[in-house]
């Protein structure tokens, strides 16, 4: 569960 949020957070931050 935490992995999914962590990946999503990183992807969103990286995209910005």
C-alpha positions in Angstrom: 0.0 0.0 0.0 2.7 2.5 1.0 4.7 1.5 -2.1 1.9 2.5 -4.4 1.6 6.0 -2.8 5.4 6.4 -2.7 5.7 5.6 -6.4 2.7 7.9 -7.3 4.2 10.7 -5.2 7.6 10.4 -6.9 6.1 10.2 -10.3 3.9 13.3 -9.8 6.9 15.2 -8.3 9.2 14.0 -11.1 6.6 15.0 -13.8 6.5 18.5 -12.4 
